[in-house]
């Protein structure tokens, strides 16, 4: 796969996801734990954003809130122009909305073990109402885009970790969502394979104009991001370019 990345983004791009003052508290009274203090971020079309932070900092809580899996305690979330949360869910069909607008890449791939690579990708399209033949055609085309079409008929158990991750990325792209959320996509990969996955995510952001948010604590990969956020003890801040560069140069822990 070529390491070249498409041209830089145009200055004016639509905001795909906007988070305003979102917080999350687990429990109540003396047992209450505020996992996420009021935080705000926005990610535009074609932008690749990193979400850094140590374990327990609130990264997964924020990502699950944006993905409509976990209900926040307060705040506002807008995805692709649709307000989905405003101190409470706004009444949308979250499953249908998520299928159309959000692609999720899991750390452990979570491929269905008894389906082939192409079937794993096509199934997502079929759940969104696309016929089996058309879904299979599109899935094969998508696997070609990800340079893994030659493994289309293979079961997950017969794929390497890097190959499984590409299939998982294909599944996330299946319905052409404007927003891609990736939870530690390089954690189980060595440096070379991790770099290839990050190059692929950047290619997807640029060429398919998706907003991509990636949770990571892998400092090796930071320099490839357009924007870097950091969470510490539930507090979110955007890192200036110099701090992001310093974080990229720091040894991984």
C-alpha positions in Angstrom: 0.0 0.0 0.0 1.3 3.4 -0.9 2.4 5.6 2.0 1.2 8.7 0.1 -1.7 10.6 1.5 -4.2 12.6 -0.5 -3.8 16.4 -0.6 -4.4 18.5 2.5 -8.0 19.4 3.5 -9.8 22.5 2.2 -10.2 25.1 4.8 -14.1 25.1 4.9 -15.5 21.6 5.7 -18.8 20.6 7.4 -18.6 19.7 11.0 -19.6 16.0 11.3 -19.6 15.6 15.0 -20.0 18.3 17.7 -19.8 17.6 21.4 -20.8 20.4 23.8 -20.3 20.1 27.6 -20.8 16.3 27.6 -20.3 14.7 31.0 -20.9 11.3 32.6 -21.3 10.3 36.2 -21.7 6.7 37.3 -23.6 6.1 40.6 -25.2 8.6 42.8 -24.7 10.3 46.2 -21.5 9.5 48.1 -20.8 6.7 45.6 -21.0 8.9 42.5 -17.9 8.9 40.3 -17.6 11.5 37.5 -15.9 9.6 34.8 -16.2 12.5 32.3 -16.2 16.1 33.2 -18.0 18.6 30.8 -16.0 18.4 27.6 -16.4 19.7 24.1 -14.9 18.8 20.7 -15.7 19.0 17.0 -14.4 17.0 14.1 -14.9 18.0 10.5 -15.3 16.1 7.3 -12.0 14.5 6.2 -10.3 15.1 9.6 -8.4 12.4 11.5 -8.5 13.2 15.2 -6.7 11.4 18.1 -8.0 10.9 21.6 -5.2 10.2 24.0 -5.1 9.4 27.6 -4.1 6.7 30.1 -6.4 3.8 31.1 -9.3 5.1 33.1 -9.1 8.6 31.8 -12.5 8.6 30.2 -11.6 7.8 26.6 -13.9 4.9 26.2 -16.7 6.7 28.0 -16.5 9.6 25.6 -16.3 7.3 22.5 -19.2 5.2 23.7 -21.3 8.4 24.3 -20.5 9.7 20.8 -21.5 6.3 19.3 -24.9 6.4 21.1 -24.1 3.2 23.1 -23.7 4.9 26.5 -26.0 7.7 27.6 -24.2 10.8 29.0 -25.4 12.6 32.1 -25.5 16.0 30.5 -24.5 18.0 27.4 -25.3 18.0 23.7 -24.2 15.8 20.8 -24.8 16.6 17.1 -23.8 14.0 14.4 -24.0 14.8 10.7 -26.3 17.8 11.4 -28.7 15.7 13.6 -29.0 16.5 17.3 -29.0 13.1 19.0 -28.5 14.2 22.6 -29.5 17.3 24.6 -29.5 16.5 28.3 -31.3 13.3 27.2 -31.8 11.3 24.0 -33.8 13.3 21.4 -36.0 10.4 20.4 -34.2 9.1 17.3 -34.0 5.5 16.4 -30.5 5.0 17.7 -29.8 1.7 16.0 -31.0 2.8 12.6 -29.2 6.2 13.0 -26.0 4.4 14.1 -26.0 2.0 11.1 -26.4 4.9 8.6 -24.0 7.4 10.3 -21.4 5.7 12.4 -18.8 3.1 11.7 -17.1 1.5 14.7 -13.7 -0.2 14.6 -13.1 -2.4 17.6 -9.7 -3.2 19.2 -10.4 -6.9 19.1 -12.0 -6.9 15.6 -15.1 -8.7 16.7 -15.6 -10.4 13.4 -18.2 -13.2 13.2 -16.1 -16.3 13.2 -18.3 -18.5 11.0 -18.6 -15.9 8.2 -16.0 -15.2 5.6 -14.3 -11.8 5.3 -16.7 -10.7 2.5 -19.7 -12.0 4.4 -18.7 -10.0 7.5 -18.7 -6.8 5.5 -21.8 -7.6 3.4 -23.9 -8.4 6.4 -23.7 -4.8 7.7 -25.1 -3.6 4.3 -27.9 -6.3 4.4 -28.9 -5.1 7.9 -29.3 -1.7 6.3 -31.7 -3.0 3.7 -29.4 -3.7 0.8 -30.1 -7.0 -1.1 -27.6 -9.9 -0.7 -26.2 -9.8 -4.3 -25.7 -6.0 -4.3 -24.2 -6.2 -0.7 -21.8 -8.9 -1.8 -20.7 -6.8 -4.9 -20.1 -3.7 -2.8 -18.3 -5.7 -0.1 -15.9 -7.2 -2.7 -15.3 -3.7 -4.1 -14.6 -2.4 -0.6 -12.2 -5.2 0.2 -10.4 -4.3 -3.0 -10.1 -0.7 -1.8 -8.6 -2.0 1.4 -6.2 -4.3 -0.6 -7.5 -7.5 0.9 -9.8 -8.8 -1.9 -7.6 -11.9 -2.3 -8.7 -12.9 1.2 -12.4 -12.3 0.7 -13.4 -16.0 1.1 -11.3 -16.6 4.2 -12.7 -17.1 7.6 -11.3 -14.8 10.4 -9.4 -17.6 12.0 -7.3 -17.9 8.8 -6.5 -14.2 8.7 -3.5 -12.5 10.3 -4.2 -9.8 12.9 -3.5 -7.1 10.3 -5.8 -8.7 7.8 -8.6 -9.1 10.4 -8.2 -5.4 11.2 -8.7 -4.5 7.5 -11.8 -6.5 7.3 -13.0 -4.8 10.5 -12.3 -1.4 8.8 -14.2 -2.6 5.8 -17.2 -3.5 8.0 -17.1 0.0 9.5 -17.1 1.6 6.0 -19.8 -0.7 4.7 -22.7 1.8 4.8 -20.5 4.8 3.9 -20.9 6.5 7.3 -19.8 10.2 7.7 -18.3 9.3 11.1 -15.7 6.5 11.9 -14.9 5.7 15.5 -11.9 3.5 16.2 -11.0 2.1 19.6 -7.3 1.4 19.9 -7.1 0.0 16.3 -3.3 -0.6 16.5 -3.0 -1.9 20.0 -2.7 -5.6 19.0 -0.4 -4.9 16.1 3.4 -4.5 15.7 4.9 -1.1 14.6 4.8 -1.9 10.9 1.3 -3.2 10.8 0.1 -0.4 13.1 1.6 2.2 10.8 -0.2 0.6 7.8 -3.5 0.7 9.6 -3.0 4.4 10.5 -2.0 5.2 6.9 -5.2 3.5 5.8 -7.4 5.5 8.3 -5.8 8.7 7.0 -6.5 7.6 3.4 -10.1 6.9 4.3 -10.5 10.3 6.0 -9.1 12.1 3.0 -10.6 10.2 0.1 -14.0 9.2 1.5 -14.3 12.5 3.5 -15.2 10.7 6.7 -14.5 12.3 10.1 -12.3 9.7 12.0 -11.8 9.7 15.8 -9.3 7.2 17.0 -8.7 6.4 20.7 -5.1 5.5 21.3 -2.3 5.6 23.7 0.2 4.5 21.1 2.6 7.5 20.8 4.2 6.0 17.7 1.1 6.9 15.7 0.3 10.5 16.9 2.2 12.4 14.1 -0.2 11.2 11.5 -3.2 12.9 13.0 -4.7 16.3 12.1 -5.9 17.1 15.6 -4.9 15.6 19.0 -7.1 15.7 22.1 -6.0 14.4 25.5 -8.1 13.2 28.4 -6.8 13.1 32.0 -9.1 12.2 34.9 -12.1 13.0 32.8 -10.8 16.4 31.7 -10.5 16.9 27.9 -8.2 19.4 26.2 -7.0 19.9 22.7 -3.2 19.8 22.4 -1.4 22.6 20.5 0.7 21.4 17.6 4.0 21.6 19.6 2.6 19.5 22.5 1.2 16.9 20.0 4.6 16.7 18.4 6.3 16.3 21.8 3.8 13.5 22.7 4.6 11.8 19.4 8.4 11.9 20.2 7.9 10.6 23.7 8.5 6.9 24.4 5.5 4.7 24.7 4.6 3.5 28.2 
